Amino acid sequence: MPNIVDPFFKSVDHTSSKRKRPNRKKSTIQTGKSKSNHKNKQDTKKSKKKDELDEEIEENLDDNGDGDDGLSADLTDDAGGESEEDEDLEHETPAQKRLRLAQVYLDRLQESKEPEEGTFDAAEIDREIISSRLQQDYLETTGKLYTYLGEKLKTSFQNSTSKQTIWKTGKQQHRLPVTCAKLNQDGTRLYVADKQGKIIQYDCSQIWSFSPPTDSTQSTAHVGVIRPLRVMQNHVPPKSSDLQKFQKKQESKKHKSLSNAAPGTQDGHIGEILTIDITEDETILASGGKDKLIGVWDLTDSQSSKWKTGLRGHKDVISSISFQAGTPTLYSASYDRMIKVFNLESLTYSETLFGHQDRIHSISALRNEFVVSAGGRDRTCRYWKIVDESQLVFRGGGNSKMRDLIDGVGFDPNEEPEDPKSKKARSTTSYAEGSIDCVCMVDDKLFLSGGDSGSICLWTTSKKKPLFTEALAHGAEAITVTGTTDEIINQPRWVTALYCVPYSDLFLSGSWDGLVKIWRLVKGDRGSSDIRKFESVGQIDVGLQSPGFVNSLHAIILSNDGDNHSTSVPKKLLICTGLGQEHRLGRWKKIAQAKNHCLLTLIEF
């Protein structure tokens, strides 16, 4: 009978039933081996990449080089050389080698960029021109004065190194006084308006191409006459009776419009044109005069100028207009004491500015939305902030004890009056300003004004009184007053025209003394960057033998390299002067021997 053992009593090996631990040492050794193998693979890959990079740099250098140019010892690691350089190359690290090869490569590129003698790099010149243009555009957007050429021009006048070339319009082109003249941006076109009611466009390109004789020793040369290109005629009524009605209306004060023509049928101005202006792109010309219309002319056609329309709105004579630079926005000033804003691209009216208490004689605007106006006999200049819809009032008229009392300055009642015959009183003689006739902006914070007292005032928006005043800028003239006893008195010559080259320190002034004076703005003492005063630079003879009224001034500055605000390159200043026998706004005085024409003076300095 076989032995049957009950499983319950069977001995069990408890050691064998336990779970066996894995052999950690073996797995650790295996993973360590795999990591080291992976690291060795990465190192070999990196070394291969470095070798490939070195080979590429050497190939590029070999391709750029000529093969045997003295740099072969630096580009190869041949062991055959026994020089010290070869020994240094043997012990250099891969990083040092890459640095050396990169430096050699950069040296090669620099040598290839350097132009040979007598040649130039056109791409580099284009980059410089673009950079200069961008810098100029940025400076213009800041609205601050940035072009300082007055010191250089003053030195050239003092040393007699400047050369002047004078051109003029024809004798029979303007039978009545010239009222306004404007140059385009590059100085190749001139637009002149007169009291006859027409606008003539002239070609000025020959001025820039003309070269005076080298053997000439004269600093001033009268060259010739510029030729007219086209004439924008005035509107001629179909019947002579209509013209007579217009002349009667012109003498009357109770009328709203001098023209009975329906909008669109009138093809020009009726009567005198007192002011004109053109856009920067020379596509639109605007004009204004005694017919109370703002004439809009299309200049896109090079052969003829087309009258687009006449904008109505003013109730009296339009005395001055000005475009906002770079835009079709037009500001117009009128005897109705209002300033109106138009958009001539869409031929729409925008708004009206109120504030002046008398006729507005002049207006000036630059690139930003700020306008300065001269209020005539209300003796104020007003600085208009178009966006803020506000204005600043600057009162001219000179100083007096009564005005000081009104302004709060006061005076001592116990002060003894000065003897009018004393030397002190004669040396401090001043003339009261009855009217401010002209104004021009220097930048967004500075502007100039002139009037019938003969004084030119420099203003800033941060002060209510002028920064500086030049009394009797164009001197005085002796006038015989008839009466019980004929008496000779001195009367100041009015400042009839002012113009400042935008954002520069140069400005011009004119009267009827036969001279156009050039001034420059001067900074304050002790290294101050703020403008404090102005001084005379020189003067131009525009008719000393037969002086006439300077009714208009305009100027542009150009240079051969296109950098108009740099002081290191030679400059050309083209000054346009509109002359006439009478003042542009009236007939208070007439000089019979004067000529009605326009002078162009080119100054090289």
C-alpha positions in Angstrom: 0.0 0.0 0.0 1.7 3.2 -1.1 2.4 5.9 1.3 0.0 8.7 0.8 1.0 11.9 2.4 -1.5 14.4 3.3 -0.7 17.7 1.6 -1.6 19.5 4.8 1.4 17.8 6.5 3.8 18.2 3.6 6.8 20.4 4.4 7.0 23.7 2.5 10.3 25.5 1.6 9.5 29.0 2.7 12.7 30.5 1.3 11.7 29.5 -2.3 8.3 30.9 -2.0 9.5 34.4 -1.3 9.7 36.9 -4.2 13.3 37.3 -5.5 14.8 40.8 -5.8 16.1 41.9 -9.2 19.8 42.2 -9.7 20.2 46.0 -9.4 24.0 46.0 -9.9 23.7 44.4 -13.3 21.0 46.8 -14.5 23.0 49.7 -13.1 26.0 48.6 -15.0 24.0 48.2 -18.2 22.4 51.6 -17.9 25.8 53.2 -17.2 27.2 51.6 -20.3 24.3 52.9 -22.4 24.7 56.4 -21.1 28.4 56.4 -21.8 27.8 55.1 -25.3 25.1 57.8 -25.9 27.5 60.5 -24.7 30.3 59.2 -26.9 27.9 59.3 -29.8 27.0 63.0 -29.1 30.6 64.0 -28.7 31.4 62.4 -32.1 28.5 64.2 -33.6 29.6 67.5 -32.2 33.2 67.0 -33.4 31.9 66.1 -36.8 29.8 69.3 -36.9 32.8 71.3 -35.8 35.0 69.7 -38.5 32.3 70.4 -41.1 32.0 74.0 -40.0 35.8 74.5 -40.1 35.8 73.0 -43.6 33.0 75.2 -44.8 34.8 78.4 -43.4 38.0 77.3 -45.1 36.2 76.6 -48.4 34.5 80.0 -48.2 37.8 81.7 -47.6 39.5 79.7 -50.4 36.6 80.7 -52.7 36.9 84.4 -51.8 40.6 84.5 -51.9 43.0 84.4 -54.9 44.7 81.2 -53.8 48.1 82.7 -53.0 47.6 86.0 -51.1 49.8 85.5 -48.0 47.0 83.9 -45.9 47.5 80.3 -46.8 49.5 79.7 -43.6 46.5 80.9 -41.6 44.0 78.8 -43.4 45.7 75.4 -43.4 47.1 73.2 -40.6 49.9 71.6 -42.7 52.6 70.0 -40.5 55.3 70.7 -43.0 55.9 74.3 -41.9 58.6 74.9 -39.3 57.7 78.6 -38.5 56.5 79.8 -35.1 53.1 80.5 -36.6 52.7 76.8 -37.6 53.7 75.8 -34.1 51.1 78.1 -32.6 48.5 76.7 -34.9 49.3 73.1 -33.9 48.5 73.9 -30.2 45.4 76.1 -30.8 42.0 74.8 -29.6 39.1 74.4 -32.0 37.4 77.4 -30.5 40.5 79.6 -31.2 40.7 78.2 -34.7 37.0 79.1 -35.4 37.6 82.6 -34.0 40.7 83.1 -36.1 39.0 81.9 -39.3 36.0 84.1 -38.7 38.2 87.2 -38.1 40.1 86.5 -41.4 36.7 86.1 -43.2 35.5 89.5 -41.8 38.7 91.2 -42.9 38.2 89.8 -46.4 34.7 91.2 -46.5 35.8 94.6 -45.3 38.5 94.8 -47.9 36.0 93.9 -50.6 33.6 96.7 -49.5 36.2 99.4 -49.7 35.8 101.2 -53.1 38.8 101.8 -55.2 40.2 105.3 -55.8 38.0 107.3 -58.2 34.9 105.2 -57.6 31.9 105.4 -55.2 29.3 103.1 -53.8 25.9 104.1 -55.1 24.0 102.0 -52.6 25.8 103.7 -49.7 25.0 107.1 -51.1 21.3 106.1 -51.4 21.3 104.9 -47.8 22.8 108.2 -46.6 20.2 110.2 -48.6 17.3 108.2 -47.2 18.7 108.5 -43.7 19.1 112.3 -44.1 15.5 112.6 -45.4 14.1 110.5 -42.5 15.9 112.6 -40.0 14.6 115.8 -41.6 11.0 114.5 -41.6 11.4 113.6 -37.9 12.7 117.1 -37.1 9.8 118.7 -39.0 7.2 116.6 -37.0 8.7 117.9 -33.7 7.7 121.4 -34.6 10.9 123.0 -33.3 13.5 125.1 -34.9 16.3 122.8 -36.1 18.1 124.5 -39.1 20.9 127.0 -38.1 22.4 128.7 -41.1 22.5 132.3 -40.0 26.0 132.3 -38.6 27.4 130.8 -41.9 25.5 133.4 -44.0 26.7 136.2 -41.8 30.3 135.2 -42.2 30.0 135.0 -46.0 28.5 138.5 -46.1 31.3 139.9 -43.8 34.0 138.2 -45.8 32.4 139.0 -49.2 32.6 135.3 -50.2 28.9 135.0 -51.1 27.8 135.2 -54.7 24.5 136.8 -55.8 22.7 136.2 -59.1 19.7 138.4 -59.8 16.9 137.5 -62.2 13.6 139.4 -62.8 10.3 139.1 -64.6 9.6 141.0 -67.8 8.6 144.6 -68.1 5.2 144.2 -69.6 4.1 141.2 -67.6 2.6 143.1 -64.6 1.1 146.5 -65.4 -0.2 147.0 -61.8 1.6 146.3 -58.5 2.6 142.8 -57.6 0.7 141.6 -54.5 2.0 138.1 -53.8 4.6 135.7 -55.1 5.3 132.1 -54.2 8.0 129.5 -55.1 7.4 125.8 -55.2 9.4 123.4 -53.1 12.4 122.8 -55.5 12.5 126.4 -56.8 11.7 125.6 -60.4 8.3 127.4 -60.6 7.2 130.8 -59.5 3.6 132.0 -59.2 3.0 135.8 -59.2 -0.3 137.6 -58.6 -1.0 141.3 -59.2 -3.8 143.9 -58.8 -4.7 143.4 -62.4 -6.5 140.2 -61.4 -4.3 137.6 -63.1 -1.7 135.0 -61.9 1.4 134.2 -64.0 3.5 131.1 -63.7 7.2 131.4 -64.5 9.9 128.9 -65.3 12.9 129.2 -62.8 14.8 126.1 -63.8 17.4 128.2 -65.7 18.4 129.9 -62.4 19.8 126.7 -61.0 21.6 125.6 -64.1 23.3 129.0 -64.8 26.9 129.2 -63.8 28.5 132.7 -63.7 31.8 133.3 -65.5 34.8 132.2 -63.5 36.9 135.3 -64.4 34.2 137.6 -63.0 35.2 139.5 -59.8 31.8 141.0 -59.0 29.9 139.3 -56.2 26.5 140.5 -57.7 25.5 139.7 -61.2 22.3 140.8 -63.0 21.7 138.0 -65.4 18.4 138.2 -67.3 14.7 137.6 -67.4 12.7 134.5 -66.5 10.1 133.5 -69.0 6.4 133.0 -68.3 4.9 129.6 -68.8 1.2 130.2 -68.5 -1.3 132.9 -67.4 -4.3 132.3 -65.2 -6.6 135.1 -66.5 -9.2 137.0 -64.5 -12.9 136.6 -65.2 -14.2 139.0 -67.8 -18.0 139.7 -67.5 -19.9 139.2 -70.8 -21.3 142.7 -70.7 -19.5 145.9 -69.9 -22.5 146.9 -67.7 -21.7 144.0 -65.4 -18.2 145.3 -64.9 -19.6 148.8 -64.0 -22.0 147.2 -61.5 -19.1 145.3 -60.0 -17.1 148.5 -59.6 -20.0 150.2 -57.9 -20.4 147.3 -55.5 -16.7 147.4 -54.8 -17.1 150.9 -53.4 -20.2 150.1 -51.4 -20.1 148.4 -48.0 -23.6 146.9 -48.0 -23.1 143.9 -50.1 -22.5 140.2 -49.6 -20.9 139.2 -52.8 -19.1 141.1 -55.5 -19.9 138.5 -58.2 -23.4 137.7 -59.5 -22.1 134.7 -61.4 -23.5 131.3 -60.4 -21.1 128.9 -58.9 -19.3 127.0 -61.6 -19.8 129.6 -64.3 -17.1 132.0 -63.2 -13.7 131.1 -64.6 -11.5 133.5 -62.6 -11.3 136.4 -60.2 -13.0 139.7 -60.7 -10.9 142.5 -59.4 -7.6 142.5 -57.5 -5.9 139.4 -56.3 -4.3 140.1 -52.9 -2.9 136.7 -51.9 -2.0 133.2 -53.3 -0.6 130.0 -51.9 0.2 126.5 -53.3 0.3 123.0 -51.8 3.6 121.2 -51.3 2.9 118.7 -54.1 2.0 121.6 -56.4 -1.3 120.2 -57.4 -3.6 123.0 -56.1 -3.2 126.8 -56.1 -5.5 128.9 -54.0 -6.1 132.6 -54.4 -8.1 135.4 -52.7 -8.9 139.0 -53.4 -11.5 141.7 -53.4 -14.2 139.6 -55.0 -14.6 137.6 -51.6 -14.0 134.3 -53.4 -11.3 131.7 -52.7 -10.3 130.6 -56.1 -9.2 127.0 -56.5 -6.9 126.2 -59.5 -5.9 122.8 -60.7 -2.2 122.5 -61.5 -1.9 118.8 -62.4 -1.9 119.6 -66.1 1.6 120.9 -67.0 0.3 122.8 -70.1 -2.6 124.8 -68.6 -4.2 125.7 -65.3 -7.8 125.0 -64.8 -10.2 127.1 -62.6 -12.0 124.5 -60.5 -14.3 126.6 -58.4 -14.7 129.7 -56.2 -15.5 129.0 -52.6 -17.8 131.4 -50.9 -18.2 132.2 -47.3 -16.4 135.4 -46.5 -18.4 138.6 -46.4 -15.5 141.0 -47.1 -12.1 141.2 -48.9 -9.9 138.1 -48.4 -6.5 139.6 -47.4 -4.4 136.5 -46.7 -4.4 132.7 -47.1 -2.1 129.9 -46.0 -1.9 126.2 -46.5 -1.1 123.8 -43.7 2.2 122.2 -45.0 1.7 118.7 -46.4 -2.1 118.9 -46.4 -4.9 120.4 -48.5 -6.2 122.3 -45.5 -6.4 126.0 -46.2 -6.7 128.9 -43.7 -8.2 132.2 -45.0 -8.3 135.6 -43.3 -10.6 138.4 -44.3 -11.6 141.9 -43.5 -14.8 140.5 -42.0 -12.7 139.6 -38.9 -13.1 135.9 -39.4 -10.7 133.0 -40.2 -12.2 130.1 -42.1 -10.8 126.6 -42.6 -11.4 124.7 -45.9 -10.4 121.4 -47.3 -9.5 121.9 -50.9 -9.2 118.3 -51.8 -12.9 117.7 -51.2 -13.8 121.4 -51.7 -15.5 121.6 -48.3 -15.8 124.1 -45.5 -14.7 123.0 -42.0 -15.0 125.8 -39.4 -14.8 129.5 -38.6 -12.5 131.1 -36.0 -13.7 134.2 -34.2 -11.9 136.7 -32.0 -10.3 139.6 -33.9 -11.9 143.0 -33.4 -10.8 144.6 -36.7 -9.6 143.6 -40.2 -7.2 140.7 -40.4 -4.2 141.6 -42.5 -2.0 138.5 -42.4 -2.0 134.8 -41.5 0.7 132.2 -41.2 0.7 128.4 -40.8 3.3 125.6 -40.8 3.1 121.8 -40.6 1.1 121.3 -37.4 -2.4 122.6 -36.6 -1.4 126.0 -35.3 -2.1 129.4 -36.9 -1.0 132.9 -36.2 -2.9 136.0 -37.4 -2.3 139.7 -37.3 -5.4 141.8 -36.5 -4.6 145.1 -38.1 -5.8 148.0 -36.0 -6.9 145.9 -33.1 -3.1 145.6 -32.6 -3.2 142.0 -31.5 -1.6 138.8 -32.8 -3.6 135.7 -32.1 -2.2 132.2 -31.8 -4.9 129.6 -32.7 -4.8 126.0 -31.5 -7.1 124.3 -34.0 -7.4 121.0 -32.2 -8.0 122.5 -28.8 -10.3 125.2 -30.2 -8.6 127.8 -28.2 -6.5 131.0 -28.8 -3.8 133.0 -27.2 -3.9 136.8 -27.5 -0.7 138.9 -27.8 -1.1 142.6 -27.7 1.3 144.8 -29.6 1.4 148.5 -30.0 4.5 149.4 -28.1 4.8 150.5 -24.4 3.3 153.6 -22.9 2.6 154.8 -19.3 -1.1 154.5 -19.7 -0.8 151.0 -21.1 1.5 150.0 -18.2 -1.1 151.3 -15.8 -3.8 149.3 -17.5 -1.6 146.2 -17.5 -0.9 146.6 -13.8 2.6 147.8 -14.1 1.9 151.3 -12.8 4.1 154.3 -12.8 5.3 156.9 -10.2 3.1 160.0 -10.3 6.0 162.0 -8.7 8.3 161.3 -11.5 9.3 164.4 -13.4 8.6 164.4 -17.1 11.5 164.3 -19.5 12.5 167.3 -21.6 11.7 166.4 -25.2 14.8 168.4 -26.3 17.2 166.4 -24.1 19.7 164.0 -25.5 18.2 161.1 -23.6 14.7 161.7 -25.0 16.0 162.0 -28.6 17.9 158.7 -28.3 14.9 156.8 -26.9 12.3 158.1 -29.4 9.8 155.4 -30.1 6.7 155.3 -32.3 3.3 154.0 -31.2 2.1 151.1 -33.3 -1.2 151.7 -34.9 -1.5 148.5 -36.9 0.1 145.1 -37.1 0.2 144.3 -40.8 2.3 141.1 -41.2 3.1 138.0 -39.2 5.0 134.8 -39.9 5.7 131.6 -37.9 9.2 130.4 -37.1 8.2 127.2 -35.5 5.3 126.0 -33.3 6.4 128.2 -30.4 8.0 131.3 -32.0 6.6 133.9 -34.4 7.4 137.4 -35.7 5.3 140.5 -36.3 5.7 143.8 -38.0 3.6 146.9 -38.4 3.4 150.6 -39.2 5.7 151.6 -36.4 8.6 150.1 -38.3 9.3 147.6 -35.4 9.8 143.9 -35.8 8.8 141.9 -32.7 9.8 138.3 -31.7 7.2 136.5 -29.7 6.9 133.2 -27.9 3.8 131.4 -26.8 5.1 131.3 -23.2 5.2 135.1 -22.7 2.6 137.8 -23.2 5.2 140.4 -24.2 7.8 140.3 -27.0 11.1 138.6 -26.4 12.9 141.2 -28.5 11.9 144.2 -30.5 13.9 145.9 -33.3 12.7 149.5 -33.5 12.9 151.2 -36.9 14.0 148.1 -38.7 14.0 149.9 -42.0 14.7 153.4 -40.7 12.6 156.6 -41.0 11.9 159.1 -43.7 11.5 162.9 -43.5 8.0 164.1 -44.4 6.9 167.7 -44.8 3.7 168.5 -43.0 1.9 171.5 -44.6 -0.1 173.8 -42.5 0.3 177.2 -41.0 4.0 176.4 -40.8 5.7 173.8 -42.9 7.2 171.3 -40.5 9.5 168.4 -41.3 9.0 165.3 -39.2 10.4 161.8 -39.3 8.0 159.0 -39.9 9.0 155.3 -39.7 8.9 153.1 -42.8 6.3 150.4 -42.3 7.3 146.7 -42.3 5.3 145.7 -45.3 6.4 142.1 -45.6 7.9 139.4 -43.4 9.0 135.8 -44.2 10.8 133.2 -42.2 12.3 130.1 -43.8 10.3 127.4 -41.9 12.0 125.9 -38.9 15.2 127.9 -39.5 17.0 130.9 -37.9 16.8 133.0 -41.0 14.0 135.5 -41.8 13.5 138.4 -44.2 11.8 141.8 -43.9 10.9 144.5 -46.5 9.6 148.0 -46.7 10.0 150.8 -49.4 13.7 151.7 -48.7 14.9 149.6 -51.6 16.4 146.9 -49.4 15.4 143.4 -48.3 17.1 142.8 -44.9 18.2 139.3 -43.8 18.1 138.6 -40.0 19.1 135.6 -37.9 17.7 134.4 -34.6 20.2 134.3 -31.7 20.3 132.1 -28.7 20.6 133.4 -25.2 23.8 133.9 -23.2 25.5 131.3 -21.0 24.9 128.4 -23.4 21.1 128.7 -23.4 19.4 126.8 -26.1 16.4 129.2 -26.2 16.1 131.9 -28.8 16.2 135.4 -27.1 16.8 137.9 -29.8 17.7 138.5 -33.5 20.4 140.5 -35.4 21.0 141.7 -38.9 23.0 139.4 -41.2 23.0 141.4 -44.5 20.8 143.1 -47.0 19.9 142.8 -50.7 19.5 145.7 -53.1 16.1 145.4 -54.7 15.9 148.9 -56.2 17.8 151.7 -54.4 17.6 153.9 -57.5 13.8 153.4 -57.8 12.6 151.8 -54.6 9.1 150.3 -54.5 6.9 148.6 -51.9 8.0 145.1 -51.0 4.6 143.5 -51.0 5.7 139.9 -50.8 8.7 137.8 -49.7 9.4 134.1 -50.1 12.6 132.1 -49.9 13.8 128.5 -50.1 17.2 126.9 -49.1 18.6 124.1 -51.2 21.9 122.2 -51.3 23.5 120.0 -53.9 23.4 116.8 -51.7 19.8 117.3 -50.7 20.6 117.8 -47.0 19.1 121.2 -46.5 19.6 121.5 -42.7 23.3 120.6 -42.5 25.8 123.5 -42.1 28.8 121.6 -43.5 27.9 121.7 -47.1 27.5 124.8 -49.4 24.0 126.3 -49.6 21.9 128.2 -52.0 19.3 130.7 -50.8 16.8 131.8 -53.4 14.8 134.9 -52.3 11.7 136.1 -54.2 10.7 139.7 -53.8 7.4 141.1 -55.1 7.6 144.9 -55.8 5.0 147.5 -56.7 4.3 151.2 -56.8 1.6 150.8 -54.1 1.0 148.9 -51.0 -0.8 145.6 -51.7 -3.8 146.5 -49.4 -4.3 150.1 -50.4 -3.1 153.3 -52.0 -2.0 155.3 -49.0 1.3 156.1 -50.8 2.4 155.8 -54.4 6.0 155.7 -55.7 5.7 156.7 -59.4 9.3 155.8 -60.3 9.0 152.3 -58.9 8.6 149.2 -61.1 5.9 146.5 -60.9 7.8 143.3 -61.2 9.3 140.4 -59.2 13.0 139.9 -58.4 14.8 136.6 -57.8 18.1 136.7 -55.9 20.2 133.5 -55.6 22.8 133.7 -52.9 25.5 131.0 -52.7 27.3 130.7 -49.4 
